Amino acid sequence: MKRRELSHTEQLRQALSEREAQLQEAKARLAALEGSTSLQVGRALTAAAKRPGRGLLRLPRDLFRLWRKAGRTQQGTGRRRKAEPVRSFDAERQETRLLSGSLGVRDDRLVVAGILSPAARAAIEPYVRVVPLRPQDAQSAFESVDVDVVLVSASATAPGSLWAHAGDPAVADRTRVLNWVIESAESRGVPSILVADAPAPPALASLAFDLVYDGDLGVPLHRFNPVAAEPERDPEPAHVPSPAPGGVVVDRLVGRLAEDGLRRLSPGWAELPGVLRSSATVVVDDSGLADRALVCGARALLLGDLKRTHPAGQGGPAVRAVPANAGALRSSAASEELARLRESGPLTAEELRLVLRSVFLTDATPVRLAEIFGKVAFAPGSGSPSLPLRTREVALLAAPGDDNTSLLLAGDVLDQQHAPSEVVVPESAANLAGVERLRSHGVPVRLAPGGAPGGAPRPEDWARLARAASAPWAVLWTGPRGAAHLADLLCAAECSGADAVGPAVGSWRSSGGSPAAPDGVDEAVAEQEYVFVSAIAPELARRELVARALQPGVWNRHGARLLALGPLRGAGESDAPDHARTTPNVG
């Protein structure tokens, strides 16, 4: 059991009982001391010394009275003083924990005490549980839960924010609170991380962080994606500035491009995804913004140096880079590159698929979080650094009926760029050659009761396999689909938050379970991808949805969100430049 799962209510009750017992003991000792003969004799001698004349005459009488009273046994009145409530600093701090609203939360995600900008918090919230820290209540909030890691983004210290200029000696109060958080985390064995995603006071990095990561938190695909983007985008290029100043050269290049019709936009962090989805070409001065533009379906002209290799598809590279130096000012390279991108238009379906896959496997936010957390040592009892990748676990459901089909299954599974966390087959297929090959390669294989169906699996057959799985996602395998099949499906689900992903089909017949001719709505989106539709042939779905044994034609009636994603058309699928794997490992 994790440390944070202990009952805070029991801890509070125990702390209050201990404080009350200590208070009652102190009161009893004080009463015994005040009633002692030695104290009263001392008081009588002190009074006689202060007034020698009258005091020395009364001293023998007072001492005789004390001697007589000491030999008597004082009878109790039978009344007991009622204990007063404890009002100490520790008790008030425990009450603050109760009022923080964090008790009773059962969540398997990592708990992050965050000093984050709004954009950084929105990027990581689906993958970790964030406990926000503010300067005015950082102490009570930090102690209200047992956190796994302290995460600070440099963008949180931007002017106008709660932690503005934290780390700067001129802002001593916020720097002092931040330093207290880091020291408290160190005393509890909790690692502290600074993500240098924006310019910040130089003294911020000099604090005692366990890790200073030079970079951002990756591309949050749940925010930046092509889902539901309008088919017709604005053909006029637009300049989207980065939060950090681009420099004099960048400003002059943008001013020169503006003379040729470049639009200048300044969207906030919340409006930025919509602006990128509505543009065909954008001009940026930050490599991270270029990645976000690409996954939204827009081509990008980067005024600076590329930090990673972007995939290319039909129509030329998806992003062009022009060095921001004096040579670019003397030439017309920026104008020429922007003209080429403008002629190419937005990304084609093949280019978009390649870009999304590359970012999903290497630069998405959960991958970046797992990379950052893997560089620090977590305290015993905390979660695994790879827990942000848990949302990508997928069980591949298959019902091979013979050795040939099982060998096709094994070859397809072992070739995937994003490997499934488990394979579920019927008990009758336990000894097939392909299943044995999967076991020999270390792929977890689960067995579901029953045998393989004679024909195509029915909803109840898929449901039986899904009930034997443990991953949050299930892939309904009916044949090889290529090495990028699982990566593309899970990327689409991460982008959209859909409950099921697959090719769009027409309305399903009530009998037979086969799709009929497309109706008006489905026909309008038949050639589109990454759009929500009313019916799909599911290839990826949430395991609980598959386990209900419903016909896919009625999934939308039960509240399921269905995203259309067909097979990749055109060549080049197997030639993707990035074959990195993000196999979940949340042991």
Sequence and secondary structure as in RCSB ss.txt:
>XXXX:A:sequence
MKRRELSHTEQLRQALSEREAQLQEAKARLAALEGSTSLQVGRALTAAAKRPGRGLLRLPRDLFRLWRKAGRTQQ
GTGRRRKAEPVRSFDAERQETRLLSGSLGVRDDRLVVAGILSPAARAAIEPYVRVVPLRPQDAQSAFESVDVDVV
LVSASATAPGSLWAHAGDPAVADRTRVLNWVIESAESRGVPSILVADAPAPPALASLAFDLVYDGDLGVPLHRFN
PVAAEPERDPEPAHVPSPAPGGVVVDRLVGRLAEDGLRRLSPGWAELPGVLRSSATVVVDDSGLADRALVCGARA
LLLGDLKRTHPAGQGGPAVRAVPANAGALRSSAASEELARLRESGPLTAEELRLVLRSVFLTDATPVRLAEIFGK
VAFAPGSGSPSLPLRTREVALLAAPGDDNTSLLLAGDVLDQQHAPSEVVVPESAANLAGVERLRSHGVPVRLAPG
GAPGGAPRPEDWARLARAASAPWAVLWTGPRGAAHLADLLCAAECSGADAVGPAVGSWRSSGGSPAAPDGVDEAV
AEQEYVFVSAIAPELARRELVARALQPGVWNRHGARLLALGPLRGAGESDAPDHARTTPNVG
>XXXX:A:secstr
  GGGS HHHHHHHHHHHHHHHHHHHHHHHHHHHT HHHHHHHHHHHHHHSHHHHHHHHHHHHHHHHHHHTS   
  S          HHHHHHHHHHHTT TT    S EEEEE  HHHHHHHTTTSEEEE  TTTHHHHHHHS  SEE
EEEGGGGSTTSTTTTTT TTSHHHHHHHHHHHHHHHHTT  EEEE  S   GGGTTS  SEEE S   B TTTSS
 TT  SS B S EE   SS   HHHHHHHHHHHTTT EE    TTTHHHHHHTBSEEEES HHHHHHHHHTT EE
EEES  SS   EETTEESEEEE  SHHHHHS HHHHHHHHHHHH S  HHHHHHHHHHHHHHTBHHHHHHHHHTT
S   TTS  TTGGGGGG EEEE    SHHHHHHHHHHHHT SS  SEEEEEGGGTTSHHHHHHHHTT  EEEESS
   SSS  HHHHHHHHHT  SSEEEE SS   TTHHHHHHHHHHHH  SEEE B   B TTTS B S  HHHHHT
TT  SEEES B  SEEEHHHHTTT  GGGTGGGT  EEE     SS STT S          
